[in-house]
Amino acid sequence: MEQVWFVAALWLFLALVAVLAANWLRISTALSEIVVGTVAQLAIGALAGGEALGAKAPWITFLAGTGAIVLTFLAGAELDPDVFLAKWKESTAVGLVGFFGPFFGACMVTHYLLHWAWRPSWLAGVALSTTSVAVVYAVMLELGFNRTTYGKTILAACFINDLGTVLALGLIFSPFTAKTLIFVVVSLVLFLVLPFVTRWFFERYGGRVSELETKYLLFLLFGLGGLAAWSGSEAVLPAYIIGMVLAGTVGKDHFLIRRLRTLTFGLLTPFYFIRAGSFVSVPVLLAAPWRLWRCSSPRWAPSSPACYPPSAHSDTKATTESTTR
């Protein structure tokens, strides 16, 4: 049992290093934690073996997954429904362009230039076209864009992008089954009743030291996340939608949001980001840098020109809003 405590202490020490490095270099803490995870895996792996960091340990996997789910939920909870209704065209356009551009670009590059078979090429397209609501939300939270119309529009676009990834994986690699239908039906019913049940439940039993609200939300996230994984989908997908439908209740409770952020950024996200970085193999990257560039260039080249004009215009407005608050 003492090994678990020592490994946990090591991971939180790496998290402290990442925070200090982010402050010194003036970069995002999420990016810093990913890089620290990569360097730590390289250094500790060379000294004590590839499994010394314990990135694949079940308890670390659980903490990292919980961090991703709660971060995604918080991103949805801060999405103002009025903003989404007003900016759904922009969000949908950016999300679709951000998915289909890299998807087809990566497929063509890996198939015709790297001579991969079609199925691996499709998989590369899906991998390079997806994004992470959790990562984007963490960065925007640090920059203050989560309070702006621009930031909320981009977060909604990230959800559209992730939805495209889930649909592509289902259509290409794992066709939808009866489990998928059960997941969709159960989710739709819950999404319809959750705003009313949650408001009543919080008003009647909330406001106690026992943090009933947090337990209730984690129960929902874990329950639907498990159902999503059982159906072959991703656990983070329902988390964002739960956040969206509860934006009118949870999203307006700033004290609850602050407590959830403390739990998430203080304990969970270091495991999520550092673990993600630990899976990056530096020797593999150094062995084929040209191939890496050819694979990654379709990720940004097709989508950047299409997304730049509206983003650049909104960015100016967002910066003005952020600095005046």
C-alpha positions in Angstrom: 0.0 0.0 0.0 2.9 2.4 0.7 3.8 2.2 -3.0 0.5 3.9 -3.9 1.2 6.8 -1.6 4.7 7.3 -3.0 3.5 7.1 -6.6 0.7 9.6 -5.8 3.3 11.9 -4.1 5.5 11.7 -7.2 2.6 12.6 -9.5 1.6 15.6 -7.4 5.3 16.7 -7.3 5.3 16.6 -11.1 2.1 18.7 -11.0 3.8 21.3 -8.8 6.8 21.4 -11.2 4.4 21.8 -14.1 2.6 24.8 -12.4 5.9 26.5 -11.7 7.1 25.9 -15.2 3.9 27.3 -16.6 4.3 30.5 -14.5 7.9 30.9 -15.5 7.3 30.3 -19.2 3.9 32.0 -19.3 2.2 29.1 -20.9 -0.9 27.1 -20.1 -0.7 24.8 -17.1 -2.4 22.0 -19.1 0.3 22.2 -21.8 3.0 22.3 -19.1 1.6 19.2 -17.4 1.5 17.3 -20.7 5.1 18.2 -21.4 6.2 17.3 -17.9 4.5 14.0 -18.2 6.4 13.3 -21.4 9.7 14.2 -19.9 9.0 12.4 -16.6 8.2 9.2 -18.5 11.3 9.5 -20.5 13.6 10.2 -17.5 12.0 7.9 -15.0 11.5 5.1 -17.6 15.2 5.2 -18.4 16.2 5.1 -14.7 13.7 2.7 -13.2 11.8 1.1 -16.1 8.9 2.0 -18.3 6.2 1.1 -15.7 7.8 3.0 -12.8 5.6 6.1 -13.3 2.5 3.8 -13.1 0.5 5.6 -15.8 -1.5 2.4 -16.6 -2.3 1.7 -13.0 -6.1 1.3 -12.6 -6.4 4.0 -9.8 -4.4 6.5 -11.9 -6.6 5.7 -14.9 -9.7 6.3 -12.9 -8.5 9.6 -11.5 -7.4 10.8 -15.0 -10.7 9.7 -16.5 -12.7 11.4 -13.7 -10.7 14.6 -14.4 -11.6 14.5 -18.1 -15.3 13.9 -17.3 -15.6 16.6 -14.7 -13.7 19.2 -16.8 -16.0 18.4 -19.7 -19.0 18.8 -17.5 -17.8 22.2 -16.2 -17.3 23.3 -19.8 -20.9 22.5 -20.6 -22.2 24.0 -17.3 -20.6 27.4 -18.2 -22.2 27.5 -21.6 -24.9 30.1 -21.5 -28.0 28.7 -23.3 -28.7 32.2 -24.7 -25.2 32.4 -26.2 -25.5 28.9 -27.7 -28.8 29.8 -29.4 -27.4 33.0 -30.7 -24.1 31.5 -31.9 -25.2 28.0 -33.0 -24.4 28.7 -36.6 -20.8 29.8 -35.9 -20.2 26.9 -33.4 -21.5 24.4 -35.9 -19.5 25.8 -38.8 -16.2 25.9 -36.8 -16.8 22.4 -35.3 -17.6 20.8 -38.7 -14.7 22.5 -40.5 -12.4 21.6 -37.6 -13.4 17.9 -38.0 -13.8 17.3 -41.7 -10.8 19.3 -42.8 -8.2 17.4 -40.7 -10.1 14.2 -41.2 -9.9 14.1 -45.0 -6.5 15.7 -45.0 -4.9 13.1 -42.7 -6.6 10.3 -44.6 -5.2 11.4 -47.9 -1.7 12.1 -46.6 -1.3 8.8 -44.8 -2.8 6.8 -47.6 -1.2 8.4 -50.7 2.1 9.7 -49.2 2.8 7.3 -46.4 1.2 4.3 -48.3 -1.0 3.2 -45.4 -4.0 0.9 -45.9 -7.4 2.6 -45.9 -8.5 1.5 -42.5 -5.4 2.8 -40.7 -5.7 6.0 -42.7 -9.3 6.4 -41.6 -8.2 5.9 -38.0 -5.4 8.5 -38.4 -8.0 10.9 -39.8 -10.2 10.4 -36.8 -7.3 10.7 -34.3 -6.0 14.0 -35.9 -9.4 15.6 -36.4 -10.7 15.3 -32.8 -10.2 17.8 -30.0 -10.6 17.8 -26.3 -13.2 19.9 -24.6 -11.4 19.3 -21.3 -8.1 20.7 -22.6 -9.7 23.7 -24.4 -11.8 24.5 -21.3 -8.7 24.4 -19.0 -6.8 26.8 -21.3 -9.7 29.2 -21.7 -10.3 29.2 -17.9 -6.7 30.3 -17.3 -7.0 33.0 -20.0 -10.5 34.2 -18.8 -12.1 33.4 -22.1 -14.6 31.1 -20.5 -16.6 34.2 -19.4 -16.7 35.6 -23.0 -19.1 34.9 -25.9 -16.1 34.0 -28.0 -14.9 31.3 -25.5 -18.4 29.8 -25.1 -18.8 29.7 -28.8 -15.5 27.8 -29.2 -16.4 25.4 -26.4 -19.7 24.6 -28.3 -17.7 24.1 -31.5 -15.4 21.6 -29.6 -18.5 19.6 -28.7 -19.6 19.5 -32.3 -16.1 18.3 -33.2 -16.2 15.6 -30.6 -19.6 14.5 -31.7 -18.3 14.1 -35.2 -15.4 11.9 -33.9 -17.8 9.6 -32.0 -20.1 9.2 -35.1 -17.1 8.6 -37.4 -15.7 5.9 -35.0 -19.1 4.3 -34.8 -19.7 4.3 -38.6 -16.2 3.2 -39.7 -15.0 0.9 -37.0 -17.8 -0.2 -34.7 -21.3 0.0 -36.2 -24.1 1.1 -33.9 -25.9 -1.7 -32.0 -28.8 -2.1 -29.7 -26.6 -0.9 -26.9 -26.2 2.4 -28.7 -30.0 2.7 -29.0 -30.4 2.0 -25.3 -27.8 4.6 -24.4 -29.4 7.3 -26.7 -32.9 6.7 -25.4 -31.9 6.7 -21.7 -29.8 9.8 -22.2 -32.5 11.7 -24.0 -35.0 10.9 -21.2 -32.5 12.0 -18.5 -31.6 15.2 -20.4 -35.3 16.2 -20.5 -36.0 15.6 -16.8 -32.7 16.6 -15.2 -33.2 20.4 -15.2 -36.5 20.0 -13.2 -35.3 17.2 -10.9 -32.0 18.9 -10.1 -33.5 22.2 -9.3 -36.0 20.6 -6.9 -33.4 18.3 -5.4 -30.9 21.1 -4.7 -33.6 23.4 -3.3 -34.9 20.8 -0.9 -31.7 19.0 0.2 -28.8 21.2 -0.9 -26.6 23.7 1.0 -25.2 21.2 3.5 -21.6 20.6 4.6 -21.8 17.1 3.3 -21.6 18.4 -0.3 -24.7 16.7 -1.5 -24.6 18.6 -4.8 -21.2 17.3 -5.7 -22.1 13.7 -4.9 -25.3 14.0 -7.0 -23.4 15.4 -10.0 -20.7 12.8 -9.8 -23.3 10.1 -9.6 -24.9 11.3 -12.8 -21.5 11.7 -14.6 -20.3 8.2 -13.5 -23.6 6.6 -14.3 -24.1 8.0 -17.8 -20.3 7.7 -18.4 -20.5 4.0 -17.6 -23.5 3.6 -19.9 -21.7 5.4 -22.7 -18.6 3.1 -22.4 -20.9 0.1 -22.3 -22.5 1.1 -25.5 -19.2 1.7 -27.2 -19.2 5.5 -27.0 -17.1 7.9 -24.9 -17.8 8.7 -21.3 -17.0 12.4 -21.8 -19.8 12.8 -24.4 -22.8 12.8 -22.0 -20.7 14.8 -19.5 -20.8 17.9 -21.7 -24.5 17.5 -22.5 -25.3 17.1 -18.8 -23.4 20.3 -18.2 -25.4 22.1 -20.9 -28.8 21.0 -19.7 -27.9 22.0 -16.1 -26.3 25.3 -17.1 -29.4 27.1 -15.8 -29.0 25.6 -12.3 -25.5 24.4 -11.7 -23.9 27.0 -14.0 -25.5 29.8 -12.0 -24.3 28.5 -8.7 -20.9 30.1 -8.6 -19.9 28.7 -5.2 -20.6 25.1 -6.4 -18.7 25.7 -9.6 -15.7 27.0 -7.6 -15.8 24.0 -5.3 -15.9 21.6 -8.3 -13.0 23.5 -9.9 -11.0 23.2 -6.7 -11.5 19.4 -6.7 -10.8 19.1 -10.4 -7.8 21.3 -10.8 -6.3 20.5 -7.4 -6.4 16.7 -7.7 -7.9 15.3 -10.9 -6.5 17.2 -13.9 -2.8 16.7 -13.0 -3.4 13.0 -13.4 -5.3 13.5 -16.6 -2.8 15.8 -18.4 0.4 14.2 -17.0 -0.9 10.7 -17.9 -1.6 12.0 -21.4 1.9 13.3 -21.8 3.4 10.1 -20.5 2.1 8.2 -23.5 4.1 10.3 -25.9 7.2 8.4 -26.9 10.1 10.7 -27.5 12.4 8.1 -29.2 9.6 7.4 -31.7 9.2 11.1 -32.4 12.9 11.6 -32.9 13.2 8.5 -35.1 10.9 9.9 -37.8 10.4 13.6 -37.5 9.6 14.1 -41.2 6.9 11.5 -41.0 5.5 13.1 -37.8 5.3 16.5 -39.6 3.6 14.9 -42.6 1.0 13.3 -40.3 0.4 16.4 -38.2 0.3 19.0 -40.9 -3.2 17.9 -42.1 -4.3 18.6 -38.5 -4.0 22.3 -38.8 -3.5 23.2 -42.4 -7.0 22.5 -43.8 -8.9 23.9 -40.8 -6.9 27.0 -39.8 -7.7 29.2 -42.9 -11.4 28.4 -42.7 -11.7 29.0 -39.0 -9.4 32.0 -38.8 -11.6 34.9 -40.1 -14.5 34.5 -37.6 -12.2 33.5 -34.8 -9.9 36.5 -35.4 -12.9 38.9 -35.3 -14.3 37.3 -32.2 -10.9 37.2 -30.6 -10.7 41.0 -30.6 -14.1 41.3 -29.0 -13.3 38.6 -26.5 -10.0 40.2 -25.4 -11.8 43.5 -25.0 -14.5 41.9 -22.8 -12.0 40.0 -20.8 -9.9 43.0 -20.0 -12.8 45.1 -19.0 -14.1 42.6 -16.4 
